Amino acid sequence: MPSTAQPSLPMPEISCVNPLSYRSALEQLFADHGRADHSEFFARAYPGAVAEGAKAWIGADHEGRVVMHASRFPHSFVFGDVKVTGGLIVNILVATPYRTHHPARALFERFIEDSRTDRQIDFLYTETTERGANVLKAAGARVIGRVGRFVLPIRGTKRGVDLAVKAYHHVRGIGTGAGRMTATHHPAAAFSCEAFDAPLGVADRLRGVHGLTLYRRRLKGYPTPLDHWITVKGPNGPAAALVRGPEANGLATLVKLNHPPSQTAATVLAMVPVLRQMECRVVQIYTVAESLFAGELRRAGFIERSSQRAGSVGRTSQPLVALPISPVGEDIVASIARWQITGLDLD
């Protein structure tokens, strides 16, 4: 972080709080630093997250104004056949005068110290910037991987481009094995997704447990007309994906893919005809670039591209930072190749 603080500024007073009790102060902090959109997210996400155990760590200046903030949202996973809880670090913000190394480091040292005594959390994790990663590392966390953006061309808006996409599909064998699998489109507003909220089967991977509360937290307005479920039936059992889009430019985002261990990420290839019918030009998915899951995506024809997330223009990926809390958390943080996460599992 750039050194803009005056040496005479005292260290903010750091405390762990219920973020709902500081809503106005937090909304003001974010609005003052160009994040007026945080108010909408707070209203949509924080009440439900606090009901599940979310907490916030804040730093207040000598006049009691909140000048630093980071929250921890509990996120459910299964790791093999074990249920675990990750502490997702969200909405990190430090007021400009305090953007030196020491105030932010002090905030996260307290964040981590308190989390170590919380038996409900197995590990902490977040996707962050290089600067954020440096602060978290100084507080005891470590970079274990990077979150990459993977894209698959679906169709072209012009005949020549569409022929090129079809040629790419032919060369990569996309669709050649889809005859044994049937994909069906379901508008999210009319689909009961409970059967696909938890991971299908037992796999030697870290996979997120989702549900309606999380879909609404992560996807503004869910279910909207742009939210779709695609289910797949085949000889190895059912699978499903949650897709948001396409946007006006034809880009759709695969925010969730759930398939049994007998299948791989190539399951999404059976969904290509449905994605074409939905007029998707490209479908993208975010996941850990070093994971086995990412390897499956690459073999299926996905290509890693630069990120389109806000604040990440030009980056091909962002650091994934984690810190173990429990013994099983140690195994999880040491097993980055087994992380099978998507955008729903991130901030």
C-alpha positions as CSV (number, residue, x, y, z in Angstrom):
1,M,0.0,0.0,0.0
2,P,1.3,3.5,-0.8
3,S,2.8,5.4,2.2
4,T,0.5,8.3,2.6
5,A,0.0,8.4,6.4
6,Q,1.6,11.1,8.5
7,P,4.0,9.7,11.1
8,S,2.1,11.5,13.9
9,L,-1.2,9.5,13.3
10,P,-1.8,7.2,16.2
11,M,-2.5,3.6,15.6
12,P,-6.3,3.0,15.3
13,E,-8.0,1.1,18.1
14,I,-8.8,-2.4,16.7
15,S,-11.7,-4.5,17.8
16,C,-13.9,-7.5,16.7
17,V,-17.5,-6.4,16.3
18,N,-20.9,-7.3,14.9
19,P,-20.9,-5.4,11.5
20,L,-24.6,-4.8,11.7
21,S,-24.0,-2.6,14.7
22,Y,-21.6,-0.4,12.6
23,R,-23.6,-0.3,9.4
24,S,-23.7,3.5,9.1
25,A,-20.0,3.9,9.9
26,L,-19.0,1.2,7.4
27,E,-21.2,2.5,4.7
28,Q,-19.6,5.9,5.2
29,L,-16.1,4.5,5.1
30,F,-16.7,2.7,1.8
31,A,-18.6,5.7,0.3
32,D,-15.7,8.0,1.2
33,H,-13.3,5.8,-0.7
34,G,-15.3,5.4,-3.9
35,R,-17.3,2.4,-2.9
36,A,-20.8,3.7,-2.6
37,D,-22.0,0.4,-4.1
38,H,-21.1,-1.3,-0.8
39,S,-24.3,-0.1,0.8
40,E,-26.4,-2.3,-1.5
41,F,-24.1,-5.3,-0.9
42,F,-24.2,-4.7,2.8
43,A,-28.0,-4.8,2.8
44,R,-28.1,-7.9,0.6
45,A,-25.3,-10.0,2.2
46,Y,-24.5,-9.0,5.8
47,P,-27.7,-9.8,7.7
48,G,-27.7,-13.4,6.4
49,A,-24.0,-13.8,6.9
50,V,-24.1,-12.5,10.5
51,A,-26.9,-15.0,11.2
52,E,-24.5,-17.7,10.1
53,G,-21.6,-16.3,12.3
54,A,-20.0,-13.6,10.3
55,K,-17.8,-11.1,12.2
56,A,-16.0,-7.9,11.4
57,W,-12.7,-6.4,12.6
58,I,-12.5,-2.6,12.5
59,G,-10.0,0.1,13.4
60,A,-11.3,3.4,14.9
61,D,-9.3,6.6,15.0
62,H,-9.0,8.8,18.1
63,E,-12.4,10.4,17.3
64,G,-14.1,7.1,17.0
65,R,-14.4,7.1,13.2
66,V,-14.0,3.7,11.5
67,V,-10.9,3.9,9.3
68,M,-10.2,0.2,8.7
69,H,-12.4,-2.8,8.1
70,A,-12.3,-6.5,7.1
71,S,-15.1,-9.1,7.7
72,R,-15.0,-12.8,7.9
73,F,-17.9,-14.8,6.4
74,P,-18.2,-18.5,7.2
75,H,-18.3,-20.7,4.1
76,S,-19.2,-24.4,4.2
77,F,-17.2,-27.0,2.3
78,V,-16.6,-30.7,2.2
79,F,-13.1,-32.0,2.0
80,G,-13.4,-35.6,1.0
81,D,-16.2,-36.8,3.3
82,V,-15.4,-34.2,6.1
83,K,-17.5,-31.1,6.6
84,V,-15.3,-28.1,7.2
85,T,-15.7,-24.3,7.4
86,G,-13.6,-21.7,5.7
87,G,-13.4,-18.1,6.9
88,L,-13.7,-16.0,3.8
89,I,-12.1,-12.6,4.3
90,V,-14.2,-10.0,2.6
91,N,-14.5,-6.2,2.0
92,I,-11.0,-5.2,3.1
93,L,-10.7,-1.4,3.2
94,V,-8.3,1.0,4.9
95,A,-8.8,4.7,4.8
96,T,-6.2,6.6,2.7
97,P,-4.3,8.3,5.6
98,Y,-3.8,4.9,7.2
99,R,-2.6,3.0,4.2
100,T,0.8,2.2,5.5
101,H,2.0,-1.3,6.3
102,H,1.7,-1.2,10.1
103,P,-2.0,-0.3,10.6
104,A,-3.2,-2.9,8.1
105,R,-0.8,-5.5,9.5
106,A,-2.1,-4.8,13.0
107,L,-5.7,-5.2,11.8
108,F,-4.9,-8.6,10.4
109,E,-2.8,-9.8,13.3
110,R,-5.8,-9.2,15.5
111,F,-8.1,-10.8,12.9
112,I,-5.9,-13.9,12.8
113,E,-5.4,-14.0,16.6
114,D,-9.1,-14.0,17.3
115,S,-9.8,-16.5,14.5
116,R,-7.3,-19.0,16.0
117,T,-9.6,-19.2,19.1
118,D,-12.7,-19.7,17.1
119,R,-13.4,-23.5,16.9
120,Q,-16.0,-23.0,14.2
121,I,-13.3,-22.0,11.6
122,D,-10.9,-24.5,10.0
123,F,-9.0,-22.1,7.7
124,L,-9.0,-18.5,6.5
125,Y,-8.8,-17.6,2.9
126,T,-9.3,-14.8,0.4
127,E,-8.6,-13.7,-3.2
128,T,-6.8,-10.4,-3.0
129,T,-4.3,-8.0,-4.7
130,E,-0.5,-8.3,-4.5
131,R,-0.5,-5.5,-2.0
132,G,-3.2,-7.2,0.1
133,A,-1.3,-10.4,-0.1
134,N,1.9,-8.8,1.3
135,V,0.0,-7.4,4.3
136,L,-1.7,-10.8,5.0
137,K,1.7,-12.6,4.7
138,A,3.2,-10.2,7.2
139,A,0.4,-11.1,9.6
140,G,1.1,-14.8,9.2
141,A,-0.9,-16.0,6.2
142,R,0.7,-17.3,3.0
143,V,0.0,-17.2,-0.8
144,I,-1.0,-20.8,-1.8
145,G,-2.0,-20.2,-5.4
146,R,-3.7,-17.9,-7.7
147,V,-7.3,-17.5,-9.0
148,G,-7.4,-17.6,-12.8
149,R,-10.1,-16.8,-15.3
150,F,-10.8,-19.6,-17.9
151,V,-12.9,-19.0,-21.0
152,L,-14.5,-21.3,-23.6
153,P,-15.7,-19.9,-26.9
154,I,-19.3,-20.9,-27.6
155,R,-20.4,-19.2,-30.8
156,G,-19.6,-16.2,-33.0
157,T,-21.9,-13.3,-33.7
158,K,-20.8,-13.4,-37.4
159,R,-20.8,-16.4,-39.7
160,G,-17.1,-16.4,-40.2
161,V,-16.3,-16.2,-36.5
162,D,-18.9,-18.9,-35.7
163,L,-17.3,-21.2,-38.3
164,A,-14.0,-20.6,-36.6
165,V,-15.5,-21.5,-33.2
166,K,-17.0,-24.6,-34.6
167,A,-13.6,-25.6,-36.1
168,Y,-12.0,-25.1,-32.6
169,H,-14.7,-27.3,-31.1
170,H,-14.0,-29.9,-33.8
171,V,-10.2,-29.9,-33.2
172,R,-10.6,-30.1,-29.5
173,G,-13.2,-32.8,-29.7
174,I,-15.8,-30.6,-28.0
175,G,-19.2,-32.3,-28.4
176,T,-17.9,-35.6,-29.7
177,G,-18.8,-37.4,-26.5
178,A,-22.0,-35.5,-25.7
179,G,-24.3,-38.0,-27.4
180,R,-24.4,-40.1,-24.2
181,M,-25.3,-37.0,-22.1
182,T,-28.4,-34.9,-22.3
183,A,-28.3,-31.2,-21.2
184,T,-31.5,-29.3,-20.3
185,H,-32.0,-25.6,-19.6
186,H,-34.0,-24.3,-16.6
187,P,-34.7,-20.7,-15.8
188,A,-33.4,-20.2,-12.2
189,A,-36.7,-18.7,-11.1
190,A,-38.6,-21.9,-12.0
191,F,-36.0,-24.5,-10.9
192,S,-35.6,-26.2,-7.6
193,C,-31.9,-26.6,-7.1
194,E,-31.7,-28.2,-3.7
195,A,-30.5,-31.5,-5.2
196,F,-27.4,-29.8,-6.5
197,D,-26.6,-27.4,-3.5
198,A,-24.2,-29.9,-1.9
199,P,-21.4,-31.6,-3.8
200,L,-22.4,-34.8,-5.6
201,G,-20.7,-37.9,-4.3
202,V,-17.5,-38.1,-2.2
203,A,-14.3,-36.8,-3.9
204,D,-10.8,-36.2,-2.7
205,R,-11.2,-32.5,-3.1
206,L,-12.3,-29.3,-1.4
207,R,-15.8,-28.4,-2.7
208,G,-18.2,-25.7,-1.6
209,V,-21.6,-26.3,-0.1
210,H,-24.1,-23.7,-1.5
211,G,-27.7,-22.8,-1.2
212,L,-30.3,-20.1,-1.9
213,T,-28.9,-17.8,0.8
214,L,-25.5,-17.9,-0.8
215,Y,-26.8,-17.5,-4.3
216,R,-28.7,-14.4,-3.3
217,R,-25.6,-13.1,-1.4
218,R,-23.2,-13.5,-4.3
219,L,-25.6,-12.9,-7.3
220,K,-27.4,-9.5,-7.1
221,G,-31.1,-10.0,-7.5
222,Y,-31.0,-13.8,-7.8
223,P,-33.0,-15.2,-9.5
224,T,-33.0,-12.8,-12.4
225,P,-33.9,-13.6,-16.1
226,L,-30.1,-13.9,-16.6
227,D,-29.8,-16.8,-14.1
228,H,-30.0,-20.2,-15.5
229,W,-29.5,-23.8,-14.4
230,I,-28.3,-26.4,-16.9
231,T,-28.7,-30.0,-15.8
232,V,-27.0,-33.0,-17.5
233,K,-28.1,-36.6,-17.5
234,G,-25.8,-39.4,-18.5
235,P,-24.6,-42.9,-17.6
236,N,-22.4,-41.6,-14.8
237,G,-25.2,-39.7,-13.0
238,P,-26.6,-36.2,-13.0
239,A,-24.6,-32.9,-13.0
240,A,-25.6,-29.3,-13.0
241,A,-24.3,-25.8,-13.6
242,L,-25.5,-22.4,-12.5
243,V,-24.9,-19.8,-15.2
244,R,-25.4,-16.0,-15.1
245,G,-25.7,-14.3,-18.4
246,P,-25.2,-13.8,-21.2
247,E,-24.5,-10.1,-20.9
248,A,-25.0,-7.7,-23.8
249,N,-21.6,-8.7,-25.2
250,G,-22.4,-12.4,-25.1
251,L,-20.3,-13.2,-22.0
252,A,-21.8,-15.7,-19.5
253,T,-20.3,-16.8,-16.2
254,L,-20.3,-20.3,-15.0
255,V,-20.6,-19.6,-11.2
256,K,-21.1,-23.2,-10.1
257,L,-20.4,-26.6,-11.6
258,N,-21.5,-29.7,-9.6
259,H,-20.7,-33.2,-10.9
260,P,-20.1,-36.6,-9.4
261,P,-16.5,-37.9,-9.0
262,S,-17.0,-40.2,-12.0
263,Q,-17.1,-37.1,-14.2
264,T,-14.7,-34.3,-14.7
265,A,-15.0,-30.6,-15.6
266,A,-15.5,-31.8,-19.2
267,T,-19.1,-32.3,-18.2
268,V,-19.6,-28.7,-19.2
269,L,-19.0,-29.6,-22.8
270,A,-22.3,-31.4,-22.9
271,M,-23.9,-28.0,-22.1
272,V,-22.4,-26.3,-25.1
273,P,-25.5,-26.8,-27.3
274,V,-27.7,-25.2,-24.6
275,L,-25.2,-22.3,-24.2
276,R,-25.4,-21.7,-27.9
277,Q,-29.2,-21.7,-27.8
278,M,-28.9,-19.1,-25.0
279,E,-26.8,-17.0,-27.4
280,C,-23.7,-17.1,-25.2
281,R,-20.6,-16.0,-27.1
282,V,-18.1,-17.0,-24.4
283,V,-18.5,-18.7,-21.1
284,Q,-16.0,-18.0,-18.3
285,I,-15.3,-19.6,-14.9
286,Y,-12.9,-18.5,-12.1
287,T,-11.0,-21.2,-10.2
288,V,-7.6,-22.0,-8.7
289,A,-5.1,-22.1,-11.6
290,E,-2.9,-24.7,-9.9
291,S,-5.8,-27.1,-9.2
292,L,-6.6,-30.4,-10.8
293,F,-9.9,-28.9,-11.7
294,A,-8.2,-26.2,-13.7
295,G,-6.2,-28.9,-15.5
296,E,-9.5,-30.6,-16.4
297,L,-10.8,-27.3,-17.7
298,R,-7.7,-26.8,-19.9
299,R,-8.0,-30.3,-21.3
300,A,-11.7,-29.7,-22.0
301,G,-10.8,-26.6,-24.2
302,F,-10.9,-23.7,-21.7
303,I,-8.2,-21.1,-22.2
304,E,-6.8,-19.0,-19.3
305,R,-7.3,-15.3,-20.0
306,S,-6.7,-12.0,-18.2
307,S,-9.2,-11.2,-15.5
308,Q,-12.2,-8.9,-16.1
309,R,-12.9,-8.3,-12.4
310,A,-13.1,-4.8,-11.1
311,G,-9.6,-3.5,-10.2
312,S,-7.8,-6.4,-11.9
313,V,-7.5,-5.2,-15.5
314,G,-4.5,-6.7,-17.2
315,R,-3.9,-9.3,-14.5
316,T,-4.1,-13.0,-15.6
317,S,-4.8,-14.0,-12.0
318,Q,-4.9,-12.8,-8.4
319,P,-3.2,-14.3,-5.3
320,L,-5.1,-16.8,-3.2
321,V,-4.1,-16.3,0.4
322,A,-4.9,-18.8,3.2
323,L,-4.0,-19.7,6.8
324,P,-4.8,-22.9,8.6
325,I,-6.7,-22.8,11.9
326,S,-7.5,-26.4,12.7
327,P,-5.6,-29.7,11.9
328,V,-7.9,-30.4,8.9
329,G,-7.3,-26.8,7.9
330,E,-3.6,-27.6,7.7
331,D,-4.3,-30.4,5.2
332,I,-6.5,-28.2,3.2
333,V,-4.1,-25.3,2.9
334,A,-1.3,-27.7,2.0
335,S,-3.4,-29.3,-0.8
336,I,-4.0,-26.5,-3.2
337,A,-4.3,-29.0,-6.1
338,R,-7.4,-30.4,-4.5
339,W,-9.2,-27.1,-4.3
340,Q,-12.3,-27.3,-6.6
341,I,-13.8,-23.9,-6.1
342,T,-15.6,-21.3,-8.3
343,G,-16.8,-17.7,-8.1
344,L,-19.5,-18.6,-5.5
345,D,-16.7,-19.6,-3.1
346,L,-14.8,-16.3,-3.4
347,D,-15.3,-12.7,-2.5
